Amino acid sequence: MGGAFGGMDGFETIRFETHNGVAVLTLDRADRRNAVDMVMREELRAAIDQVRSDGELRACIITGAGGNFCAGGDISTMRDREPGIEDARTRMRRTGEFAVALATLDKPLIAAVEGAAFGAGFGIAMAADFVLAAPSAVFCASFAKIGLVPDLALHYSLPRIVGLARAKEIVFSARSIQADEALRLGLIHRIVDASSLIEAARELAERFLEASPTAL
């Protein structure tokens, strides 16, 4: 990639920039704390597919705008949809497809987390290979508070990170986990000051520029 940033046009809810072999994908619904609606879910899937198919991109950073990572699924858009089993199945299928796309991305994925990483946002962060977090980061499997179960493959990723018993406690209690506890539990790899969070994520991503894509 060249020295200047390049972007992808046509996205409404995310920003997608590339620089020197690294993609930066920013959730960009700051007024909703970057909550995921169906538009964002489809755009995230398209962006991840672009990262996968672009041979010049060697790593991807995912982060959120406005001081939050992602507050989870946008409940207001769920309430606005017509009830029905087919609609629910379609949402579940698309969510599953996006979760698989994240989990099977064959390039290093780095989550740079500020503020809320709740619900689906927690799931997106845990799908990353590396998680850097600002001191303000808060993680919460908030699904039980609204009568739902974890999505975005959190059922799969969380027990593999913290163990089954601890994963049950986190999911069943739906409690908030501050950055320092997240570090102790192994949910994140490092706490970084918010002012240098993206820079630290870039430095980590750039370690993979000369690595063998096949080996990775």
Salt bridges, closest charged atoms under 4 A:
ASP28 OD1 - ARG15 NH1 3.27
ASP37 OD2 - ARG29 NH1 3.75
GLU42 OE2 - ARG94 NE 3.85
ASP49 OD2 - ARG45 NE 3.21
ASP74 OD2 - ARG29 NH1 2.95
ASP74 OD1 - ARG32 NH2 3.00
GLU86 OE2 - ARG89 NH1 3.84
ASP87 OD1 - ARG81 NH2 2.78
GLU97 OE1 - ARG45 NH1 3.80
GLU97 OE2 - ARG93 NH1 3.20
GLU169 OE1 - ARG166 NH1 3.67
GLU169 OE2 - ARG175 NE 2.65
GLU181 OE2 - ARG175 NH2 2.75
